[in-house]
Amino acid sequence: THHVRLVGYDTYKQTQGVAMVIYRGPIKA
């Protein structure tokens, strides 16, 4: 259960990251 939860969380973070890039554009400091 913990493994599945961790994978789901990681996927969620990746999705947010992609959405952020699309919304704000590639911002690299």
N, CA, C and O atoms as CSV, one atom per row, in Angstrom:
chain,resi,resn,atom,element,x,y,z
A,1,THR,N,N,0.849,-1.195,0.000
A,1,THR,CA,C,0.000,0.000,0.000
A,1,THR,C,C,0.889,1.251,0.000
A,1,THR,O,O,0.626,2.210,-0.725
A,2,HIS,N,N,1.922,1.225,0.808
A,2,HIS,CA,C,2.814,2.384,0.892
A,2,HIS,C,C,3.507,2.621,-0.452
A,2,HIS,O,O,3.673,3.761,-0.886
A,3,HIS,N,N,3.909,1.520,-1.106
A,3,HIS,CA,C,4.603,1.646,-2.390
A,3,HIS,C,C,3.680,2.275,-3.425
A,3,HIS,O,O,4.078,3.186,-4.151
A,4,VAL,N,N,2.455,1.789,-3.488
A,4,VAL,CA,C,1.486,2.312,-4.458
A,4,VAL,C,C,1.203,3.784,-4.161
A,4,VAL,O,O,1.072,4.606,-5.069
A,5,ARG,N,N,1.115,4.092,-2.874
A,5,ARG,CA,C,0.842,5.464,-2.469
A,5,ARG,C,C,1.995,6.381,-2.879
A,5,ARG,O,O,1.785,7.505,-3.335
A,6,LEU,N,N,3.216,5.872,-2.706
A,6,LEU,CA,C,4.396,6.654,-3.054
A,6,LEU,C,C,4.453,6.897,-4.563
A,6,LEU,O,O,4.738,8.009,-5.007
A,7,VAL,N,N,4.181,5.858,-5.342
A,7,VAL,CA,C,4.197,5.974,-6.801
A,7,VAL,C,C,3.123,6.963,-7.254
A,7,VAL,O,O,3.367,7.797,-8.126
A,8,GLY,N,N,1.942,6.867,-6.661
A,8,GLY,CA,C,0.855,7.775,-7.021
A,8,GLY,C,C,1.221,9.209,-6.693
A,8,GLY,O,O,0.906,10.127,-7.450
A,9,TYR,N,N,1.887,9.400,-5.565
A,9,TYR,CA,C,2.305,10.744,-5.157
A,9,TYR,C,C,3.342,11.295,-6.132
A,9,TYR,O,O,3.295,12.464,-6.513
A,10,ASP,N,N,4.279,10.432,-6.530
A,10,ASP,CA,C,5.325,10.848,-7.457
A,10,ASP,C,C,4.711,11.244,-8.796
A,10,ASP,O,O,5.096,12.250,-9.391
A,11,THR,N,N,3.751,10.445,-9.265
A,11,THR,CA,C,3.074,10.740,-10.523
A,11,THR,C,C,2.337,12.067,-10.420
A,11,THR,O,O,2.326,12.857,-11.365
A,12,TYR,N,N,1.723,12.306,-9.270
A,12,TYR,CA,C,1.001,13.556,-9.043
A,12,TYR,C,C,1.956,14.740,-9.115
A,12,TYR,O,O,1.634,15.771,-9.706
A,13,LYS,N,N,3.118,14.589,-8.517
A,13,LYS,CA,C,4.111,15.663,-8.522
A,13,LYS,C,C,4.608,15.909,-9.942
A,13,LYS,O,O,4.779,17.057,-10.350
A,14,GLN,N,N,4.840,14.837,-10.694
A,14,GLN,CA,C,5.303,14.976,-12.073
A,14,GLN,C,C,4.258,15.695,-12.915
A,14,GLN,O,O,4.591,16.559,-13.726
A,15,THR,N,N,2.980,15.329,-12.717
A,15,THR,CA,C,1.899,15.959,-13.464
A,15,THR,C,C,1.832,17.442,-13.143
A,15,THR,O,O,1.650,18.267,-14.039
A,16,GLN,N,N,1.977,17.785,-11.868
A,16,GLN,CA,C,1.964,19.190,-11.465
A,16,GLN,C,C,3.130,19.935,-12.104
A,16,GLN,O,O,2.972,21.063,-12.569
A,17,GLY,N,N,4.287,19.307,-12.126
A,17,GLY,CA,C,5.470,19.926,-12.713
A,17,GLY,C,C,5.254,20.214,-14.192
A,17,GLY,O,O,5.578,21.303,-14.663
A,18,VAL,N,N,4.711,19.250,-14.927
A,18,VAL,CA,C,4.443,19.427,-16.353
A,18,VAL,C,C,3.428,20.543,-16.557
A,18,VAL,O,O,3.598,21.391,-17.434
A,19,ALA,N,N,2.370,20.543,-15.748
A,19,ALA,CA,C,1.337,21.569,-15.863
A,19,ALA,C,C,1.940,22.943,-15.583
A,19,ALA,O,O,1.574,23.928,-16.225
A,20,MET,N,N,2.861,23.006,-14.629
A,20,MET,CA,C,3.490,24.271,-14.279
A,20,MET,C,C,4.334,24.776,-15.442
A,20,MET,O,O,4.335,25.970,-15.741
A,21,VAL,N,N,5.051,23.866,-16.097
A,21,VAL,CA,C,5.886,24.240,-17.244
A,21,VAL,C,C,5.014,24.767,-18.379
A,21,VAL,O,O,5.357,25.758,-19.024
A,22,ILE,N,N,3.888,24.101,-18.619
A,22,ILE,CA,C,2.982,24.510,-19.692
A,22,ILE,C,C,2.361,25.869,-19.371
A,22,ILE,O,O,2.183,26.704,-20.258
A,23,TYR,N,N,2.038,26.079,-18.110
A,23,TYR,CA,C,1.361,27.308,-17.707
A,23,TYR,C,C,2.314,28.502,-17.667
A,23,TYR,O,O,1.994,29.576,-18.175
A,24,ARG,N,N,3.475,28.311,-17.067
A,24,ARG,CA,C,4.403,29.418,-16.862
A,24,ARG,C,C,5.521,29.432,-17.898
A,24,ARG,O,O,6.185,30.451,-18.086
A,25,GLY,N,N,5.725,28.313,-18.561
A,25,GLY,CA,C,6.816,28.231,-19.511
A,25,GLY,C,C,8.068,27.717,-18.820
A,25,GLY,O,O,8.113,27.666,-17.591
A,26,PRO,N,N,9.084,27.334,-19.582
A,26,PRO,CA,C,10.316,26.772,-19.007
A,26,PRO,C,C,11.105,27.828,-18.246
A,26,PRO,O,O,11.854,28.601,-18.844
A,27,ILE,N,N,10.940,27.862,-16.938
A,27,ILE,CA,C,11.665,28.833,-16.116
A,27,ILE,C,C,12.781,28.110,-15.369
A,27,ILE,O,O,12.523,27.284,-14.494
A,28,LYS,N,N,14.007,28.427,-15.720
A,28,LYS,CA,C,15.147,27.798,-15.047
A,28,LYS,C,C,16.065,28.888,-14.522
A,28,LYS,O,O,16.543,29.732,-15.280
A,29,ALA,N,N,16.306,28.864,-13.217
A,29,ALA,CA,C,17.166,29.889,-12.630
A,29,ALA,C,C,18.624,29.456,-12.763
A,29,ALA,O,O,19.524,30.177,-12.331
